[in-house]
């Protein structure tokens, strides 16, 4: 969604509060903002989708205009709550507008916006090192339905939509192998934390909900950020015993927020994120 609406809040005040919360360690509760940061060079049309390579690197989509999508690769310093850009590339011209991203070994998957209400949204497979086009396929949703969330769990892609309650599980080339119904629609970012899927919603709900691959609800919490819409989500990190999600916003302050999940949803078992391997080649 391409709204310019802004919530009446002060991002600098929120950033200061986030810095205080970042020092709280394990005292942070579900939904607390641990930190907020900007990715250098991202335009006013980003950040949208977020992806994590399972090691140390993140990618964010930046819509610089119709058919002008740029992906930026960055690392994150948890001590200073700052992002460092390590490379970027332009998407193929056929990508009209980026919605969300997912990272699997050697590939970045990009959910593109609808070309028209009569067509299905497309998901592009790009070379993770160069951005070169490798493949594209139709989304699992009906024509006219956006793909707002995309993630990879080490074996399958998952897609969610602002317009639908369904979450689809797919092979790497788009074949649907399963689905479940979420509690409500208005689903934006989609993330995998090594064990669970997290559906993250912006206006009007501002909540995050963890599900098993079969659709069983495991946990949920509300949060508040200085924006109207969530652009994407990805697995964050273990911060002094507090697990987190990264959530991007794109109509207010263009911040990426680190939000505490801090929930014992797996019986006390600490689950590390699935290793998706390091990308050897830097972005151009």
C-alpha positions in Angstrom: 0.0 0.0 0.0 1.4 3.4 -1.0 0.0 5.7 1.6 1.5 9.0 2.8 -0.5 9.1 6.0 1.6 9.7 9.1 0.7 9.0 12.7 1.0 12.0 15.0 4.0 10.9 17.0 7.6 12.1 17.4 10.1 9.6 15.9 13.0 11.2 17.8 11.2 10.8 21.1 10.5 7.2 20.2 14.1 6.7 19.2 15.2 8.0 22.6 12.8 5.7 24.4 14.0 2.8 22.3 17.6 3.5 23.3 16.6 3.4 27.0 14.7 0.1 26.4 17.8 -1.3 24.6 19.7 -1.2 27.9 17.0 -3.0 29.8 18.2 -6.5 28.7 16.0 -9.3 29.8 13.6 -6.9 31.4 12.1 -6.1 28.0 8.6 -7.5 27.6 6.9 -8.7 24.5 6.2 -5.9 22.1 8.8 -3.5 23.6 10.8 -1.5 21.0 14.4 -2.5 21.7 15.9 -0.2 19.1 15.2 1.7 15.9 17.5 2.6 13.0 17.7 3.8 9.5 19.5 2.1 6.6 21.8 4.7 5.0 20.8 5.6 1.4 17.3 4.2 1.5 14.9 6.6 -0.1 11.5 7.9 1.0 9.8 4.9 -0.7 11.6 2.4 1.6 12.3 0.4 3.5 9.8 -2.2 2.3 10.6 -5.9 2.5 13.2 -7.4 4.9 15.2 -10.6 4.6 17.8 -12.3 6.8 20.5 -14.7 5.5 20.6 -16.7 8.7 24.1 -15.5 9.6 24.7 -11.8 9.9 23.4 -10.0 6.8 20.1 -8.4 6.0 18.5 -7.1 2.8 15.9 -4.4 2.4 13.9 -3.3 -0.7 13.7 0.3 -1.7 11.1 1.5 -4.2 12.7 4.5 -5.8 9.8 4.8 -8.3 7.7 2.5 -10.5 10.1 -0.1 -12.1 13.0 1.3 -10.1 13.5 -1.1 -7.2 16.9 -1.3 -5.4 17.9 -3.9 -2.9 20.4 -3.0 -0.2 22.5 -5.4 1.9 23.4 -4.3 5.4 24.8 -5.6 8.7 23.5 -4.4 12.1 25.5 -3.5 15.2 23.4 -4.3 18.2 25.6 -2.3 20.6 25.1 1.0 18.7 21.8 0.1 17.0 23.2 1.1 13.6 23.1 -0.4 10.1 26.2 -0.5 7.9 25.6 -0.9 4.1 27.8 -3.5 2.5 26.4 -3.4 -1.0 23.3 -3.0 -3.2 21.9 -3.7 -6.7 19.1 -2.7 -8.9 16.3 -5.3 -9.5 15.4 -6.2 -13.1 13.3 -3.5 -14.8 10.3 -5.9 -14.9 9.9 -5.6 -11.1 7.4 -2.8 -10.8 7.2 -2.4 -7.0 8.7 -4.5 -4.2 6.5 -5.7 -1.3 8.5 -8.2 0.8 11.7 -10.3 0.6 12.9 -13.8 1.5 16.4 -15.2 1.5 17.4 -18.8 0.8 20.9 -20.0 -0.1 22.0 -18.3 -3.3 18.6 -16.7 -3.9 16.6 -13.6 -2.8 12.9 -13.9 -3.5 11.0 -10.7 -4.1 7.2 -10.4 -4.0 6.2 -7.7 -6.5 3.2 -5.5 -6.5 0.2 -6.2 -8.7 0.5 -5.2 -12.3 -3.3 -5.0 -12.5 -6.4 -6.2 -10.5 -6.9 -8.9 -13.2 -3.5 -10.5 -12.7 -1.8 -12.5 -10.0 1.1 -11.0 -8.1 4.5 -12.3 -9.2 7.4 -13.6 -7.0 10.9 -13.2 -8.5 13.9 -15.3 -7.7 17.1 -13.3 -8.0 20.7 -14.3 -7.7 21.6 -13.3 -4.1 25.0 -12.1 -5.0 24.4 -10.2 -8.2 20.6 -9.5 -8.4 20.4 -11.2 -11.8 17.0 -12.6 -12.8 16.7 -16.4 -12.3 13.0 -17.2 -12.3 9.6 -15.9 -11.6 6.3 -17.5 -10.8 2.7 -16.6 -9.9 1.8 -16.0 -6.3 -0.6 -18.6 -4.7 -3.2 -16.0 -4.2 -6.1 -15.1 -6.5 -5.8 -12.4 -9.1 -5.9 -8.9 -7.5 -4.5 -10.1 -4.2 -1.2 -8.7 -3.0 1.7 -10.6 -1.5 2.7 -8.5 1.5 4.7 -11.1 3.4 7.4 -13.6 2.2 9.8 -15.8 4.2 11.9 -19.0 3.9 12.1 -21.6 6.7 15.0 -23.6 5.4 12.8 -25.9 3.3 9.8 -23.9 2.0 8.7 -20.4 1.1 5.7 -18.9 2.9 3.5 -16.1 1.6 0.9 -13.9 3.3 -1.3 -11.1 2.2 -3.0 -7.9 3.5 -6.0 -9.0 1.5 -6.4 -12.6 2.7 -6.4 -14.7 5.9 -4.5 -17.5 4.1 -0.8 -18.2 4.5 0.6 -20.5 1.8 3.6 -22.9 1.9 5.4 -23.3 -1.4 8.4 -25.0 -2.9 11.3 -22.9 -4.1 9.7 -22.7 -7.6 6.2 -21.7 -6.3 4.4 -25.1 -6.1 1.8 -24.9 -3.3 2.2 -27.7 -0.8 0.1 -26.4 2.1 -1.7 -23.5 3.7 -3.5 -22.3 6.9 -5.8 -19.5 7.9 -4.6 -16.8 10.2 -6.8 -15.2 12.8 -7.4 -12.1 10.7 -6.4 -10.5 7.5 -4.3 -7.3 7.2 -1.1 -9.3 7.4 2.0 -7.4 6.4 5.4 -8.8 7.2 6.1 -12.5 7.5 9.2 -13.8 9.3 10.6 -17.2 10.4 12.6 -17.3 13.7 14.1 -20.8 13.4 11.0 -22.6 14.6 7.9 -20.5 14.2 6.3 -18.2 11.6 5.5 -14.6 12.7 2.8 -12.7 11.0 3.2 -9.0 11.7 0.4 -6.5 11.1 0.4 -2.7 10.9 -2.6 -0.4 10.9 -5.2 -1.0 12.4 -4.0 -3.9 14.5 -0.2 -3.5 15.2 0.4 -7.0 16.4 2.7 -10.0 15.9 1.4 -13.5 16.0 3.5 -16.7 16.0 2.2 -19.8 14.3 3.4 -23.4 13.7 3.8 -24.4 10.1 0.4 -26.1 10.4 -1.3 -22.9 11.6 -1.5 -23.4 15.3 -1.3 -20.1 17.2 1.7 -20.1 19.6 2.0 -16.6 20.9 0.9 -13.0 20.2 1.5 -9.5 21.3 0.8 -5.9 20.3 3.3 -3.2 19.6 3.4 0.5 18.6 5.7 2.2 16.1 5.8 5.6 14.5 4.1 4.7 11.3 0.9 3.6 9.6 2.1 0.6 7.7 4.5 -2.3 8.2 6.6 -2.9 5.1 8.2 -6.2 6.0 9.6 -8.4 8.8 12.4 -10.8 9.4 14.0 -12.7 12.3 16.1 -10.5 14.5 18.5 -11.9 17.1 19.0 -13.1 20.6 19.7 -9.9 22.6 20.9 -10.8 26.1 18.3 -13.5 26.3 15.6 -11.5 24.6 14.6 -12.7 21.2 13.5 -10.2 18.6 12.0 -9.4 15.2 13.0 -6.7 12.8 10.0 -4.8 11.4 10.3 -2.1 8.6 8.0 0.9 8.2 7.8 3.1 5.1 5.3 6.0 5.4 6.4 7.7 8.6 10.0 7.8 9.6 11.4 5.0 7.4 12.7 3.2 10.5 13.4 -0.4 11.0 12.4 -1.4 14.5 13.8 -4.2 16.7 10.8 -5.6 18.7 11.2 -8.0 21.6 9.3 -11.3 21.2 10.7 -12.6 24.5 8.2 -15.5 24.6 8.7 -19.1 25.8 6.6 -20.6 23.1 8.7 -23.8 22.6 8.8 -25.2 26.1 11.9 -23.4 27.2 14.0 -24.7 24.3 16.3 -22.1 22.8 16.0 -22.4 19.0 18.7 -20.9 16.8 17.7 -19.5 13.4 18.0 -21.9 10.5 21.3 -21.5 8.8 20.9 -20.4 5.3 24.6 -20.0 4.6 26.7 -17.0 3.9 26.5 -15.3 0.5 30.1 -15.3 -0.8 29.7 -12.5 -3.4 28.9 -9.0 -2.3 26.2 -7.0 -4.0 27.3 -4.8 -6.8 
